[in-house]
Amino acid sequence: MADETAPSAEQVREEIAREILRVHEESYGTGATDLTVHLSGDTVLIVIDVELTAAERTLIGASQDEAVKATREAFQQAIGPTFIAIVERATGRRVRSFISSMKVEGLYSIEFFRLEPSP
């Protein structure tokens, strides 16, 4: 019997998107042009089309793309526990592992969460 109080997949995606975007905006001072949450089995994938800060735009203008990428990825690891808590709260499942990566060409990042198996 399905749990009638459990949120729908759409509600889970919306909650994750709303909270990740809120934390992203508070942390970087910029938002995203788009944020998409994909749920599949034991995985959650978030694709964020990022907006750069003025400092990051300056670095990219000076051909320092790798500095922007490295800084973003380091920051995402530092804020990882917050992102993990958001995903765990929304899905009701523990996160087994988390990976974050930034792509400067195209300006997007991915946040990948591997969940513990469903009980």
N, C-alpha and C positions, 0 to 999 in steps of 0.2 A: 504494500500500500504506500503510495507517494505521500510525502509530508506536505500537507496543504498549506503549512505556514512557511515553507521554504521559499525563498525568492526565485523568480524565474531567471533564466540565463540572461535575458535582456536587462532585468533589474540589477543583476550582478555586474554586467558590463557597464551599465550607467553609473553605478556607485563607484566602481574602480576608476572609470574615466573622470568623474567629477572630483574625486579625492586626489588622484595623481596630479591632475591639472592644478588643483588648489595648492598642493605642496610645491609643485614645479614653479608656479607663479610666485609664491611666497619666498622660495629659496633663491631663484635666479633673478627675480624682479622682472621677468618677461614670461610670456605665456607660450602658446603653441598655435600654429595656424590650423593644425588638425591633430586629433588624438584618437586612435582606434584601438579597441580592446578585442582580442580574439581569444575565445575559450575553446579548448579542444581536449577532452579527456583529462589527463593530469597536467595540462600545461595552460599557462596564461601568457599571451604575447601582447605587448603594448607597443604600438608604433607612434612616435611623437614627432610631428613635423615642427621642429623647434624654431623659436625666434631668438636671434642672437642679441646679446647685450652690446652696448656701444663699444666696450673694451674688446669684445670678441670680434666685432666687425673691423676694428682697427688692426687687430692681430692678423686677421685673414687678408686685409688689404696690404699688409707687410709680408705676405707669403709665410705666415706662421700658423698654417692650418693645423699642424701636428700639435702645437701648443694648446690650441683650442680643444682639439680632440682629447688630448691627455688630461687637461684640466677638467673637462666635462665628465670623462669616465671616472676620474678619481673622485669627483664630487658625487657622482651617482653611487659609487661604492660606499661613500661615507653616509649618504642618505638612504642607502639600501634597507636598513632595518625599518625605517618609516614606510617605505614602499611595500616591504614584506608584510608589515602589520595591516596595511590597507587591503592587500590581496587576501590575507588570512581572514580578516573580518568579513569581507564581502563574500568569499567563497565558503566560509565555515570550515576550511581545510588548512593544514599546516603546509608551509612552503619548505620544500626539501633543499632547493638551491635557487640562486638568483644570478643572472648575467645581465650586464648592461654594456651597450656599445653605441658609439656616436659615429656618424658618417658626415663629414664636413661637406663633401660633394653631394648635394641634394638636401642637406640640412635636416637630418632626421636622426633620432636615436631609437634603439629598441631596448625594451625591458622584458626579459624572459624569466618566467617563474616556473619551476618544476614543482608540482604539488605532491604531497604524500598520497599514496593510493586511497581511494574512497573506502570507508569502512564497510 
